[in-house]
Every structure is written in structure tokens, then in C-alpha cells.
Amino acid sequence: MRIRGWEFRLLGPVEVAQGDTAITLSRRAQRCLLGLLLLDAGHVVPVNRLLDLLWDDTPPDNARATLHCHVARLRGTLDPDRTGSRGFRLLRQGDGYLAATDIRAIDLFRFRDLVGQARRSSGPGTRSRLLTDALACWRGPLLADAASDRLRDRLGVGLEELRLGAIESRAEAELQCGRHRELLPELADLVRLHPLRERLIGAYMIALYRDGRQSDALAGYRRARGDFVRELGLEPTRELHELHDRMARADPSLDYEPARASARRWSWRYQPV
């Protein structure tokens, strides 16, 4: 996909680039303002909302004047001739501002679009490729060098869960393609980082089991169960327990078979057919 004009990166430090040319927005407030406008690209963001978000609900008396200065500087940097020739315009509409750009130029929207395409895809290889491309959009937390943790929590509701879900879906698609051995180091790291994510635990157990490491897979379940009981006071779900039992009796349906790989959806939660 080739985008004419600026490309905007919000998943991580805020960056603006065009080909090999990158623009540095030295002021944190300008990076934050650009991020706020791009998160609602194509829609008017009221001035009062921008003031509340930029100053964490306590804007100073001169906040409007300061906001107008930041807007002028952004225009001067990203649309200096006021024609939108670089694929971006910052417009005043009513008592608000609108960022006009191709949303495909914004990494967050590309991420969401690729995840949506993967969900609609029937082939595990295609799903894995789309999700790999989606996850490559991530360089760090949303507006990493521009937003406070509080603001990030307000703006990115559900975003981290969407990222983790994409990671889990990609792992399951890779398993469906028979790439369990290649997945093992990545899954080991992911389970260490997210010890209560059952889809990751189940995928890691499957990868170990298919690599001939049945005892390690069963030990992984025991560790996970200990984490669940200690951290949540709960047992793992019935599905994860049943996966353990199927592994303990060497259920042949857990083995990788290319003939099963054409199934539209697969998860360790369900008996492959």
C-alpha cells in the first residue's frame, strides 16, 4: 500500500514521515495535539475537549490561546502551503478542529483494518500474514512520548486488549500452519509477560506438545494453574483443564495434520475436525 503524503505513527512515539523524510515535532504538546486530532481523523474535535485532554481537565486561563499557537505551528509544519498537497489539512470547523487525511496513513487505523481483514479470512496462512502486518504497526504504547498514562487510558480503551487478541490469533493461525517449533521462543516470552492469558498458555502447551515435549507442556499447565490460584483465587477454565487431560492421554487429535489446516477457525479450546 502506497500512501501519498505524510504517514502518521501513533502506536509508540508520535512520528510523521514521508518516504525517507521525517518531521520532528519538538514540543510534547504539539505531538499530543496531533495525536488527539488523528485519533478522530475526519471528525470535528471540539475545542473544549482538546483543552480538557491536553491539560488533564484543568486547562490554564490562557489555554485557548496556547492551543491556537500549537494549531498554527502544526499547520506550518505539515501543510505549509495550505493546499493539502502533502495529504493533510488541519481545518477549523465551528468551535473545533478537524484533521483531514487518508486514514490509511495512520498506523492505528491500518492496525485495526488488518485485524478486521484477518477475522474475515478463511485461510490460516493469510490470517497469520495479516496479523503479522498488523502487529508490525506497534512500536510501543499509544502516543508513547506525548500522552500521560491517565490520558492514554482515556484514549486507548480496549486497544491493548485488541493487540493481545491479535497476538493470540496469530499464534493460533501459526499453529494451524504447523509452525509450532518456530513459535516456541516467542510463546515462551509471551507467557512470561502475560501469565494469566489462557489462549497464550494453551497455544504454548500445544507448541511444546507438538515439538515432542509432552512433559514440558503438562508442566506448563501446572505452573499456569498455580498462577491462577495464587493471583485470582480461581482455577483455570474447563477448556484449559481438558487440554491438559487430552495431552496426558496423548490424544492423537492434538497432533498437527495438514488435512485439518483448512478449517476456517481453530483453537485449542475445541476438538479439531
Residue pairs with C-beta under 8 A, 6 or more apart in sequence:
1 104
1 110
3 87
3 102
3 104
3 105
4 87
5 18
5 85
5 86
5 87
5 88
5 101
5 102
5 105
6 16
6 17
6 18
6 23
6 78
6 86
6 87
6 88
6 101
6 105
7 16
7 17
7 18
7 105
7 106
7 107
8 14
8 15
8 16
8 34
8 38
8 101
8 105
8 106
8 107
9 15
9 16
9 17
9 107
9 137
9 139
10 35
10 38
10 39
10 106
10 107
10 108
10 142
10 143
11 107
11 108
11 111
11 137
11 138
11 139
11 140
11 141
11 142
12 138
12 139
12 140
12 141
12 144
13 139
13 140
13 144
13 145
13 146
14 25
14 31
14 32
14 34
14 35
14 143
14 144
14 145
14 146
15 22
16 22
16 23
16 25
16 34
16 78
17 23
18 86
23 77
23 78
25 31
25 34
25 74
25 77
27 70
27 73
28 145
28 146
29 54
29 66
29 70
30 70
30 73
30 74
31 143
31 145
31 146
32 53
32 54
32 143
32 146
32 147
32 151
33 50
33 54
33 67
33 70
33 71
33 74
34 74
34 78
34 99
35 142
35 143
35 146
35 147
35 155
36 45
36 50
36 53
36 54
36 155
37 45
37 50
37 90
37 97
37 98
37 99
38 99
38 101
38 106
38 108
39 108
39 155
40 99
41 99
41 100
41 101
41 103
41 106
41 109
42 98
42 99
42 100
42 103
43 98
44 93
44 94
44 96
44 97
44 98
45 96
45 97
45 98
46 95
46 96
47 64
47 67
47 95
47 96
47 97
48 95
49 96
50 67
50 96
50 97
51 59
51 63
51 64
51 67
52 59
53 151
53 154
53 155
54 63
54 67
55 63
56 148
56 150
56 151
60 66
71 90
71 92
71 97
74 90
75 82
75 90
78 86
78 88
78 90
79 85
79 86
79 88
79 89
79 90
82 89
84 100
87 101
87 102
87 105
88 99
88 100
88 101
89 99
89 100
89 101
90 97
90 98
90 99
90 100
91 97
91 98
91 99
91 100
92 98
103 109
104 110
104 113
107 137
108 137
108 142
108 159
110 134
110 137
111 134
111 135
111 137
111 138
111 163
111 166
112 162
114 130
114 131
114 133
114 134
114 137
115 130
115 131
115 134
115 162
115 165
115 166
117 130
118 126
118 127
118 130
118 131
118 134
118 166
118 169
118 173
119 169
121 127
121 130
122 264
123 262
124 173
124 174
124 176
124 177
124 261
124 266
125 173
125 177
127 169
127 170
127 173
128 170
128 173
128 174
128 177
131 166
131 167
131 169
131 170
131 173
132 170
134 166
135 163
135 166
135 167
135 170
138 163
141 152
141 156
142 152
142 155
142 156
142 159
143 151
143 152
143 155
147 155
164 194
164 197
167 190
167 200
168 197
168 199
168 200
168 203
171 183
171 186
171 187
171 190
171 199
171 200
171 203
172 199
172 203
172 266
172 267
172 268
174 180
174 182
174 183
175 183
175 203
175 206
175 207
175 210
175 256
175 266
175 268
176 260
176 261
176 263
176 266
177 261
178 256
178 258
178 261
180 206
180 207
180 210
180 211
180 256
181 207
181 210
181 211
183 203
183 207
184 204
184 207
184 208
184 211
187 200
187 203
187 204
187 207
188 204
190 197
190 200
190 204
191 197
191 200
191 201
191 204
191 220
191 224
194 200
195 201
195 223
195 224
195 227
195 231
196 227
196 228
196 231
196 232
198 224
198 236
198 237
198 239
198 240
199 267
199 268
201 220
201 221
201 224
201 236
201 240
202 239
202 240
202 243
202 267
202 268
202 269
203 268
204 217
204 220
205 217
205 220
205 221
205 243
205 244
205 247
205 268
206 217
206 243
206 254
206 268
208 214
208 216
208 217
208 220
209 217
209 247
209 254
210 254
210 255
210 256
214 247
214 250
217 247
218 244
218 247
218 248
221 236
221 240
221 241
221 243
221 244
221 247
224 236
224 240
225 235
225 236
228 234
228 235
228 236
229 235
235 241
239 268
239 269
243 268
243 269
246 253
246 254
247 254
253 271
253 272
254 272
257 272
260 266
260 272
260 273
263 272
263 273
266 272
